[in-house]
């Protein structure tokens, strides 16, 4: 027969395992733009309806984007495309609001890990964005630690 200690230990281990499963399944979702703070840099692009140029550029540069912890979102009319697995309606609403708060000529926004807008541009220039990011103190530390 199992002792009380063994039964408790089994219950604790089972509870921890179930908690890990729940946190992995549900806690990893990014449901608001603020959920990316301190985890990812974010590029937001307001593209013309049917314009796939920004999508092509971002998809081709995915390794460089991954190296810089960049999550990107391209709003093309009513559609939102991203390198994220799923985009919740609340996250889409946040992105729409941020893009709407900027003048139409500022179609590309770079948001730093601290949540602040680091640049506003009229077009997507990844080389300029990478240069800006790579000069940021946090990124310099990341490169040093890699």
Secondary structure as GFF3:
##gff-version 3
##sequence-region A 1 146
A	DSSP	alpha_helix	4	22	.	.	.	ID=ss1
A	DSSP	pi_helix	23	27	.	.	.	ID=ss2
A	DSSP	three_ten_helix	33	36	.	.	.	ID=ss3
A	DSSP	beta_strand	41	47	.	.	.	ID=ss4
A	DSSP	alpha_helix	53	60	.	.	.	ID=ss5
A	DSSP	alpha_helix	62	67	.	.	.	ID=ss6
A	DSSP	beta_strand	70	76	.	.	.	ID=ss7
A	DSSP	beta_strand	79	82	.	.	.	ID=ss8
A	DSSP	alpha_helix	89	100	.	.	.	ID=ss9
A	DSSP	beta_strand	108	111	.	.	.	ID=ss10
A	DSSP	beta_strand	117	121	.	.	.	ID=ss11
A	DSSP	alpha_helix	126	134	.	.	.	ID=ss12
A	DSSP	alpha_helix	137	145	.	.	.	ID=ss13
###
